[in-house]
Amino acid sequence: MTNSDTHCGVSSETSRSPNRIRTPFTPRERQEALEDSDLIRYARAFGINAERVKEELAAGTYANRVRQDFRSGVRSGVNGTPTSFINSTRHDGSVDLEPFLEVLERAAQQ
């Protein structure tokens, strides 16, 4: 787990904080740009309180939570993102709408 992973997770946690609507930020699309300044810029672009993101990155506010989530994923066999669990079964396939809906429909029939 790299520092960028932790910081990206902190930024994600900030966007989930109370009174915050989750944004469609997809870090994997910008793997080369995950420094603090990048994350703060993304926060501004999505209407997240950029000053708060900056403060929480500096303080490591969510670092333990992100580490715990990372370790939990490793224990569950997650080897990349995105990974979904459907009926306790890991799904590493497409998360494009149509293929994912097919997976969900098959799972619902089981």
N, C-alpha and C positions, 0 to 999 in steps of 0.2 A: 504494500500500500504506500503510495507516494504522498508527498505533501500536497500535490495538486489534487489527488483523490480526496484527501481530507477537506481541503478548502472548497472543492466543488460540492462536496456533501454539506458543508456548512452553509453555502449559498442556497442549496436546495432546501435545507431545514428552515432557513430564514423565510423562504417563500411559503412554507407551510405553517408558519407561526400564526397564532390567533389573529383574526381580522385580515388575513391575507388570502387572496384567491390564488390557487396554484397556477403557474404559468407553463406554457408548453416548451420550456427550455430543455433542449436535448444536448447535454454535454458531449456525447460521443461525436456529434457533428463538428465540434470545435476542439478536438483533443490537443491541437497545437497551441491553443490559446486559453490556458486555464490558470494564469497567474492572477494574483489578487486584483490587479488593475483591470484585467479582462472580466473577472466576475463582477466587479463593481459596475463596469460599463454595461454588462448584460442586465444587471439589476435595474439600472436606469432605463434601459430599453424596454423592459417589461413592466415598468411602473412599480417596482419594488423599492422600498426605501434604501437607497444606495449608501447613505451614511450609516444606517443600521447594519447593513451587510459588512461595510468596512470595519465597524467596531466589533462585530461578532467574529469576523475573520481574525482580527488582531487578538481578541480575547480567547479564541479557541472555544467559543461558547458551545458548539455542538460536536467538538472533536471526539469526545468519548462515545457519543451516540453513533457517529459515523463509523468509528472503529468497531463498535459492537455490531453494527449492521454488516460491515464488511466481513467480520469473522463469522457471523451467522450465515452469510452467503457462502463462504468457503466451506463451512461444515455441511451445508445443504447441497454442495456440488455445483454451485454457481461458478462459472468460469468466464463470464463476460456479461455485458449488458447489451440489450435488455434480456432479462430472464424472468419468466413468469411461472407461477405454480398454479396449476388448475387441478382441483381435487387432490392436492398433495403430490401431484406429478409434475416434475420439472418440464417446462416447455422452452426450448432454445430456438424454436423456429421463428418464422416471420411474425412481426407484429403489425404488418399491413392489415388494414381492416378486413378485407374479404377472407384471406387465409386464416386470420385469427378468429373470426366469427365461426368459421367451419370447425376449428379446434374446439371452441366453446360449445358449439351445438353437439358435437360428438361426445364431449364430456358430460353434457346435460342428459344425454340419452343413456349413460352408463348407470 
